[in-house]
Amino acid sequence: VEAAIASFQMMSHAYQTDGELLQSQACMRPCPPDAKPYMGRIDGYHGAFINAGHNCWGIAWAPACGKAMAELVLEGSCKSVNLNPFNPSRFTAPGSRGGRGRKKKGVSVGEQW
């Protein structure tokens, strides 16, 4: 942790002069706002799928999630689990789903890179 603090102080002038470490942890756990993973097709991209955001449950849920995603990818639908609650687009307004780049209220605001 000390080495990480020293490295970050060298990278950030603001942190170096004014910053104070409030908390440290070993890793970040990916967790969507509703605490449900993203599992399913990625709208707007043919043949693209995602299975992520399982928080601390990723290892425990891996066999079931792997089976569900294998069914979806290989057979075109998942028969073992209802994936609707895990739709990767559930936080995106229906009119703005799919396509490239960032959107604000359904209007393209450009690439995110």
Secondary structure, DSSP 8 states (H G I E B T S, - for coil): -HHHHHHHHHH-HHHHHH-------S------TTS--EEEE-TTSTT-EEEE--GGGHHHHHHHHHHHHHHHHHHSS-SSS--GGG-TTTTS-GGG-SSSSEEETTEEEE---
